[in-house]
Amino acid sequence: MKAAILTDTTKCIGCNECVIACKKVNNLPPDAPRRWDRDDGLTARNWTSIVQGPSDSFVRKQCRHCLDPACVSACPVGALTKSPTGAVVYDSNKCMGCRYCMMACPYGIPRYEWDQVVPHVRKCILCNDRVAKGLQPACTEACPTQATIFGDRDELLSEAHRRIAAEPRLYHDKVWGESELGGASVIYISNVDLGFLTGAESLPATPVPTTTEHAMEAVPFAFTGAVAAMAGINWIITRRMKRQTGGPDE
């Protein structure tokens, strides 16, 4: 199964039950807003949020779990990977804190623990452990109106198009996340334009990694070159210091 979430904004009542469930299952501490946080409810302690959309609509915001994730392609150490469940997951043990993933994400989702001594990148992981056990994400399980539902991506796409065809006057004739940037595992149908989520009316169909892969292929060589250069500089400085103190050269 290609795990996915379909969010229907016409059914969302803004109750925040999905937000509460996400924080509970992931043991996220109470939020501590900082002045540098974006005004979308997402922080290192909030992995999903409800934002106010046009015409007083409520729109859930979370990681889109792209089919061809830009964040994964941008990470030089493999701290972000695409799980077999479809989730984009993060390994803090591999992360070196470069934050390339934050710059690469076209949806602006990953957030950084700026107030931690050893900070990590944090975001929704589509309840990967629960899904791997045959359960659904905590957020979809908690939704009282089924505004956000979980299932196979192909089946949810069919359901999305069925709803649009059944009520064309209610919905925009578009499934957000179906094809933009190669498609996503979190898709939307709505009665309002969701372009405001990305600050753009539309996104190209071409996945971001196809335009960055050549640059990222050079990253390992750049690191190797930098390490070699630093080792050379260290050798020269050490040699000069030993000469000044009368020690033997190595």
VOGU-3710 file (C-alpha; in Angstrom, 3 decimals, decimal comma):
1> mkaailtdtt> 0,000/0,000/0,000  1,161/3,505/-0,852  0,149/5,183/2,398  -1,420/8,621/2,031  -3,695/11,194/3,640  -6,578/12,987/1,945  -7,695/16,241/3,546  -11,047/17,717/2,528  -11,118/21,316/3,737  -14,908/21,518/3,341
11> kcigcnecvi> -15,252/19,092/6,253  -12,705/20,686/8,588  -14,257/22,517/11,552  -10,985/23,756/13,030  -11,301/21,706/16,225  -7,553/20,984/16,433  -8,118/17,363/17,475  -5,531/16,297/14,875  -3,002/18,723/16,371  -3,613/17,419/19,887
21> ackkvnnlpp> -3,377/13,778/18,793  -0,105/14,433/16,934  1,495/16,051/19,968  0,327/13,246/22,251  1,497/10,284/20,156  4,872/11,916/19,418  5,409/13,109/23,007  5,869/16,697/21,860  6,230/19,278/24,653  4,015/22,348/24,916
31> daprrwdrdd> 4,813/24,901/22,261  6,977/27,885/23,116  6,472/30,402/20,283  9,516/32,362/19,263  9,577/35,591/17,284  11,412/33,821/14,438  8,656/31,181/14,050  6,510/31,476/10,950  2,895/32,420/11,415  1,531/29,034/10,330
41> gltarnwtsi> 1,412/27,115/13,609  4,244/24,754/12,673  7,271/24,615/14,968  9,752/22,011/16,170  7,089/21,160/18,782  4,046/21,351/16,483  4,196/18,997/13,499  0,712/19,742/12,210  -1,461/22,825/12,451  -4,771/24,335/11,406
51> vqgpsdsfvr> -4,395/27,589/9,506  -7,052/30,112/8,556  -7,620/30,074/4,813  -9,670/32,268/2,479  -13,386/32,715/3,177  -12,922/31,694/6,830  -11,922/28,161/5,836  -9,805/25,878/7,973  -6,863/24,154/6,296  -4,635/21,569/7,886
61> kqcrhcldpa> -0,895/22,038/7,286  1,723/19,299/7,645  4,601/17,651/5,782  3,435/16,616/2,302  5,640/13,486/2,223  6,538/14,036/-1,413  6,895/11,007/-3,663  10,290/12,367/-4,760  11,280/14,504/-1,759  13,529/17,516/-2,219
71> cvsacpvgal> 14,629/17,309/1,422  15,894/13,739/0,952  17,863/14,656/-2,163  19,368/17,712/-0,454  20,604/15,880/2,662  24,315/15,063/2,169  24,447/12,461/4,965  21,207/10,527/4,466  19,525/11,773/7,645  16,243/12,035/5,722
81> tksptgavvy> 14,930/8,987/3,873  11,769/7,821/2,146  10,299/4,949/4,144  8,596/1,936/2,478  5,362/3,207/4,060  5,635/6,396/2,009  6,663/8,578/4,938  9,682/10,861/4,830  11,492/10,115/8,096  14,422/11,679/9,908
91> dsnkcmgcry> 17,409/10,110/11,694  18,876/12,553/14,208  21,939/10,322/14,684  23,049/11,059/11,117  22,135/14,742/10,960  25,026/17,211/10,949  22,838/20,291/11,291  23,406/21,790/7,836  19,670/22,536/7,415  19,832/21,988/3,648
101> cmmacpygip> 16,509/20,156/3,975  14,859/23,319/5,265  16,121/25,304/2,302  15,198/22,587/-0,189  11,602/21,965/0,923  9,278/23,819/-1,494  6,516/23,754/1,131  8,629/25,216/3,944  7,829/22,406/6,380  10,928/21,270/8,366
111> ryewdqvvph> 11,595/23,248/11,523  14,733/23,521/13,657  15,105/23,273/17,428  16,840/26,601/17,779  16,479/26,601/21,577  18,166/23,214/22,134  21,827/22,638/22,964  21,873/19,746/20,481  19,197/20,825/17,983  17,404/18,521/15,563
121> vrkcilcndr> 15,217/19,057/12,523  11,617/18,196/13,357  8,551/17,546/11,228  5,627/15,174/10,704  6,769/11,591/10,036  3,313/10,315/9,007  3,285/8,205/12,198  5,657/5,862/10,392  5,889/3,348/13,263  2,114/3,128/13,581
131> vakglqpact> 1,594/2,743/9,836  4,262/0,001/9,683  2,205/-1,907/12,278  -0,987/-1,605/10,233  -2,421/1,328/12,196  -3,405/4,736/10,874  -1,771/8,032/11,836  -2,968/9,520/15,105  -4,212/12,669/13,365  -6,598/10,903/10,975
141> eacptqatif> -7,807/8,589/13,717  -8,696/11,589/15,892  -10,569/13,641/13,265  -14,270/13,750/14,324  -15,586/14,788/10,887  -13,274/12,685/8,698  -11,964/15,864/7,154  -8,633/14,080/6,967  -8,591/10,360/6,157  -5,899/7,716/5,690
151> gdrdellsea> -5,553/4,996/3,087  -3,920/3,848/-0,131  -2,853/6,794/-2,289  -4,442/5,487/-5,496  -7,727/4,823/-3,711  -7,701/8,250/-2,062  -7,038/9,919/-5,401  -10,053/8,090/-6,840  -12,150/9,208/-3,870  -10,953/12,798/-4,281
161> hrriaaeprl> -11,947/12,894/-7,955  -15,265/11,195/-7,142  -16,153/13,928/-4,650  -15,184/16,689/-7,082  -17,270/15,128/-9,856  -20,237/14,659/-7,521  -20,222/18,288/-6,306  -18,449/20,435/-8,920  -19,985/23,628/-7,528  -18,468/22,962/-4,112
171> yhdkvwgese> -14,914/21,994/-4,992  -12,150/23,451/-7,111  -11,465/21,071/-9,982  -8,057/20,171/-8,605  -6,451/17,655/-6,279  -3,534/19,426/-4,608  -0,578/17,079/-4,309  -1,618/14,788/-7,145  1,080/15,887/-9,572  2,828/19,059/-8,348
181> lggasviyis> 6,559/18,499/-7,907  6,123/14,842/-8,766  3,183/14,276/-6,415  2,782/13,871/-2,663  1,435/11,392/-0,128  -0,635/14,134/1,517  -3,286/15,396/-0,907  -6,087/17,956/-0,638  -9,419/18,857/-2,137  -10,956/22,186/-1,276
191> nvdlgfltga> -13,570/24,820/-1,920  -10,872/27,513/-1,717  -7,610/27,946/-3,607  -4,783/26,411/-1,558  -2,058/28,303/-3,364  -1,595/30,386/-0,223  0,043/27,385/1,488  3,098/27,816/-0,726  2,781/31,482/-1,627  2,240/30,503/-5,252
201> eslpatpvpt> -0,772/29,873/-7,434  0,730/26,737/-8,952  3,795/24,525/-8,756  5,493/22,696/-11,624  4,997/18,964/-12,087  8,749/18,298/-12,233  10,181/17,012/-8,926  12,736/19,319/-7,334  15,431/16,581/-7,033  15,746/16,361/-10,816
211> ttehameavp> 17,124/19,892/-10,844  19,415/19,445/-7,834  20,809/15,928/-8,203  23,833/16,997/-10,239  24,801/19,594/-7,663  24,304/17,147/-4,778  26,467/14,522/-6,507  29,375/16,911/-6,045  28,810/17,304/-2,289  30,802/14,202/-1,176
221> faftgavaam> 33,770/15,344/-3,256  33,513/18,840/-1,802  33,576/17,408/1,732  36,558/15,202/0,864  38,405/18,158/-0,583  37,651/20,309/2,442  38,865/17,615/4,850  42,067/17,138/2,832  42,690/20,881/2,782  42,147/21,188/6,537
231> aginwiitrr> 44,463/18,241/7,192  47,141/19,869/5,031  46,821/23,193/6,839  47,003/21,421/10,203  50,193/19,596/9,136  51,861/22,839/8,013  50,950/24,708/11,211  52,078/21,824/13,434  55,391/21,555/11,544  56,083/25,283/11,923
241> mkrqtggpde> 55,273/25,190/15,642  57,668/22,290/16,188  60,420/24,114/14,333  59,913/27,175/16,505  60,168/25,084/19,678  63,089/23,023/18,373  61,100/19,809/18,122  61,742/17,202/15,412  59,813/17,367/12,103  57,513/14,491/11,244
//
